């Protein structure tokens, strides 16, 4: 794909020479005869590179360079100067020019400068794009919800984002705790510094200490080199301690010291290291109960719980299900190259009535599968693959209660009840008579007799 290059030179013949020497590169040249024309072009189009003479009428090349660095600082500028004015080229470099070439210039020198500048321009564009994507993805507006419960969560997060306060996010798995932590970071003054997550439940205690604090050579078997820990790497930014409730007590003690002093030692180290790290923690455990059971340090709990935010499970804010569905449909439509479908009333009813034990994460997965299966303009109930909630175990003692209720309600039709039991056992066993007999605690011949007695075919049971 051709890249736009703004060529600013008051001599038309020189512009033609430059364009001819670079004609085999995938470039589209836009020409300007002076600095004012160049500024107009810059306001109208996007460019990957500017090549400008320093000696220009109306507005000089040096002034044009200053304008570009103020308005579009990431745009590389190559300056052209006469051989006897090297000091001007050096001054331009100090003001932010990418490089310079002198007249008369060698073709290879010009091509080398342009190739390097375009490479830098592409990298800068990619970095800018990724940054915009990240900041957009973790903007508070991108956490969808209209219910009072979610609005409260977002208001709290917005208030605390501008501070350095330690935050504890609680909620069930799948509610979006890490997403909220990232949103707090990317809307804080620490946005230009790292956000580093670490899952405290996934790493054994000894290794977790090494991951958090780093180590010196010889600190333990296999420590052959120095390694910086997450605290050191996250300095200036945010450290997200996920599943903090699963952290072992010995690691908790050291974490408390770091939070209190903002200093730590690498494992095996003797030099104290100062850090400036914001701590955001998350857990699906009830930390106050763990404190009461002496499985979590009380002093650390109060250090982490300075600003608590609880994210409710999806079943407690079902008003957000349509909003979340639309959001996920748009995401997967773009990813799959499909037009965004609607959701049929029957499918919407199923989605609203589902218990969502896996919370927002489960809903996202269900919509992703539905988008893959959907070929038309509407997601229907046939496209929904839902995780069934485990059935509670039936207490045999409840059978007495059931029989009592049936008798008290007007008596039991024994034939109807036995027929239903036979049909259910056949259906449950896939019409395998031996399996059905075991379910009913009957012998196979006895089951055959009862099926014949009530005129039930093992292949027709589902139709009777």
Buried (B, 14 or more C-beta within 10 A) or exposed (E): EEBBBBBBBBEEEBBEBBBEBBEEEEBEBBBBBBBBBBBEBBEEEEBBBBBBBBBBEBBBBBBBBBBBBEEBEEBBBBBBBBEEBEEBBEBBBEBBBBBBBBBEBEEEEBBEBBEBBBEBBEEBBEEEEEEEEBBEEBEBEEBBBEBEBBEBBBEBBEEBBEBEBBBBBBBBEBBBBBBBBBBBBBBBEBBEBBBBBBBBBEBEBEEBBBBBBBBBEEBEEEBEEBBBBBBBBBBEBBBBBBBBBBBBEEBBEBBBEBBEEBEBBBBBBEEEBEBEBBBBBBBBBEBEEBBEEEBBBEEBBEBBBEBEBBBBBBEEBBEBBBBBBBBBBEBBBEEEEBEEBBBBEEBBEBBEEBEBBBBBBBBBBBBBBBBEEBEEEEBBBEBBEBEEEEEEEEEEEEEEEEEEEEEEEEEEEEEEEBBEBBBBBBEEBEBBBEBBBBBBEBEEEEBBEBBEEEEBEBEEBEEE
